[in-house]
Amino acid sequence: MILTCYNTFNTSFAIIEFKSKISGIDEARSI
């Protein structure tokens, strides 16, 4: 259960970081 929550958080953070690299900081903030 805890591991699942951790993996979900990690995935979400990775997606935000990925989008910020592609679209820039301002685009990442608008998620």
N, CA, C and O atoms as CSV, one atom per row, in Angstrom:
chain,resi,resn,atom,element,x,y,z
A,1,MET,N,N,0.837,-1.205,0.000
A,1,MET,CA,C,0.000,0.000,0.000
A,1,MET,C,C,0.870,1.253,0.000
A,1,MET,O,O,0.699,2.143,-0.833
A,2,ILE,N,N,1.797,1.308,0.937
A,2,ILE,CA,C,2.691,2.470,1.006
A,2,ILE,C,C,3.549,2.545,-0.257
A,2,ILE,O,O,3.777,3.623,-0.806
A,3,LEU,N,N,4.017,1.387,-0.705
A,3,LEU,CA,C,4.863,1.354,-1.894
A,3,LEU,C,C,4.096,1.834,-3.124
A,3,LEU,O,O,4.650,2.521,-3.982
A,4,THR,N,N,2.816,1.466,-3.202
A,4,THR,CA,C,1.977,1.910,-4.314
A,4,THR,C,C,1.824,3.425,-4.314
A,4,THR,O,O,1.918,4.065,-5.361
A,5,CYS,N,N,1.588,3.995,-3.139
A,5,CYS,CA,C,1.465,5.449,-3.027
A,5,CYS,C,C,2.767,6.129,-3.430
A,5,CYS,O,O,2.761,7.156,-4.110
A,6,TYR,N,N,3.878,5.547,-3.006
A,6,TYR,CA,C,5.188,6.106,-3.336
A,6,TYR,C,C,5.423,6.057,-4.840
A,6,TYR,O,O,5.914,7.021,-5.427
A,7,ASN,N,N,5.074,4.937,-5.463
A,7,ASN,CA,C,5.255,4.808,-6.904
A,7,ASN,C,C,4.378,5.787,-7.672
A,7,ASN,O,O,4.805,6.345,-8.682
A,8,THR,N,N,3.154,5.997,-7.198
A,8,THR,CA,C,2.249,6.949,-7.842
A,8,THR,C,C,2.804,8.359,-7.759
A,8,THR,O,O,2.771,9.106,-8.737
A,9,PHE,N,N,3.317,8.723,-6.582
A,9,PHE,CA,C,3.912,10.044,-6.396
A,9,PHE,C,C,5.135,10.204,-7.282
A,9,PHE,O,O,5.312,11.245,-7.914
A,10,ASN,N,N,5.974,9.187,-7.333
A,10,ASN,CA,C,7.178,9.220,-8.159
A,10,ASN,C,C,6.828,9.402,-9.628
A,10,ASN,O,O,7.469,10.178,-10.337
A,11,THR,N,N,5.808,8.682,-10.080
A,11,THR,CA,C,5.376,8.779,-11.473
A,11,THR,C,C,4.848,10.171,-11.788
A,11,THR,O,O,5.182,10.747,-12.823
A,12,SER,N,N,4.024,10.712,-10.897
A,12,SER,CA,C,3.469,12.048,-11.097
A,12,SER,C,C,4.570,13.092,-11.155
A,12,SER,O,O,4.543,13.987,-11.999
A,13,PHE,N,N,5.541,12.975,-10.254
A,13,PHE,CA,C,6.659,13.919,-10.223
A,13,PHE,C,C,7.487,13.803,-11.491
A,13,PHE,O,O,7.929,14.813,-12.038
A,14,ALA,N,N,7.699,12.582,-11.962
A,14,ALA,CA,C,8.467,12.363,-13.181
A,14,ALA,C,C,7.766,12.973,-14.392
A,14,ALA,O,O,8.417,13.542,-15.268
A,15,ILE,N,N,6.440,12.857,-14.441
A,15,ILE,CA,C,5.671,13.436,-15.546
A,15,ILE,C,C,5.773,14.958,-15.527
A,15,ILE,O,O,5.955,15.583,-16.572
A,16,ILE,N,N,5.656,15.553,-14.340
A,16,ILE,CA,C,5.761,17.008,-14.217
A,16,ILE,C,C,7.151,17.472,-14.633
A,16,ILE,O,O,7.289,18.462,-15.352
A,17,GLU,N,N,8.172,16.765,-14.186
A,17,GLU,CA,C,9.546,17.122,-14.539
A,17,GLU,C,C,9.757,16.990,-16.043
A,17,GLU,O,O,10.402,17.837,-16.661
A,18,PHE,N,N,9.211,15.928,-16.627
A,18,PHE,CA,C,9.318,15.696,-18.064
A,18,PHE,C,C,8.644,16.813,-18.850
A,18,PHE,O,O,9.203,17.321,-19.823
A,19,LYS,N,N,7.438,17.196,-18.423
A,19,LYS,CA,C,6.715,18.275,-19.097
A,19,LYS,C,C,7.437,19.607,-18.941
A,19,LYS,O,O,7.444,20.424,-19.862
A,20,SER,N,N,8.044,19.825,-17.780
A,20,SER,CA,C,8.750,21.083,-17.556
A,20,SER,C,C,9.966,21.176,-18.473
A,20,SER,O,O,10.320,22.263,-18.929
A,21,LYS,N,N,10.600,20.048,-18.741
A,21,LYS,CA,C,11.753,20.041,-19.642
A,21,LYS,C,C,11.322,20.328,-21.074
A,21,LYS,O,O,12.036,21.007,-21.812
A,22,ILE,N,N,10.167,19.820,-21.470
A,22,ILE,CA,C,9.700,20.005,-22.844
A,22,ILE,C,C,9.089,21.392,-23.044
A,22,ILE,O,O,9.425,22.095,-23.996
A,23,SER,N,N,8.204,21.769,-22.153
A,23,SER,CA,C,7.381,22.956,-22.369
A,23,SER,C,C,7.840,24.175,-21.597
A,23,SER,O,O,7.396,25.289,-21.876
A,24,GLY,N,N,8.728,23.980,-20.624
A,24,GLY,CA,C,9.186,25.104,-19.819
A,24,GLY,C,C,8.468,25.166,-18.487
A,24,GLY,O,O,7.440,24.517,-18.290
A,25,ILE,N,N,9.019,25.955,-17.570
A,25,ILE,CA,C,8.513,26.032,-16.199
A,25,ILE,C,C,7.064,26.522,-16.171
A,25,ILE,O,O,6.245,25.967,-15.439
A,26,ASP,N,N,6.738,27.538,-16.945
A,26,ASP,CA,C,5.390,28.114,-16.918
A,26,ASP,C,C,4.335,27.085,-17.325
A,26,ASP,O,O,3.247,27.047,-16.750
A,27,GLU,N,N,4.655,26.257,-18.312
A,27,GLU,CA,C,3.710,25.235,-18.748
A,27,GLU,C,C,3.523,24.180,-17.668
A,27,GLU,O,O,2.413,23.687,-17.468
A,28,ALA,N,N,4.592,23.834,-16.978
A,28,ALA,CA,C,4.512,22.826,-15.915
A,28,ALA,C,C,3.628,23.303,-14.767
A,28,ALA,O,O,2.926,22.505,-14.146
A,29,ARG,N,N,3.663,24.601,-14.489
A,29,ARG,CA,C,2.857,25.147,-13.395
A,29,ARG,C,C,1.365,25.068,-13.692
A,29,ARG,O,O,0.554,25.036,-12.767
A,30,SER,N,N,0.995,25.037,-14.960
A,30,SER,CA,C,-0.418,25.085,-15.329
A,30,SER,C,C,-1.087,23.711,-15.294
A,30,SER,O,O,-2.261,23.590,-15.642
A,31,ILE,N,N,-0.365,22.691,-14.884
A,31,ILE,CA,C,-0.932,21.335,-14.830
A,31,ILE,C,C,-2.037,21.275,-13.784
A,31,ILE,O,O,-2.642,20.222,-13.584
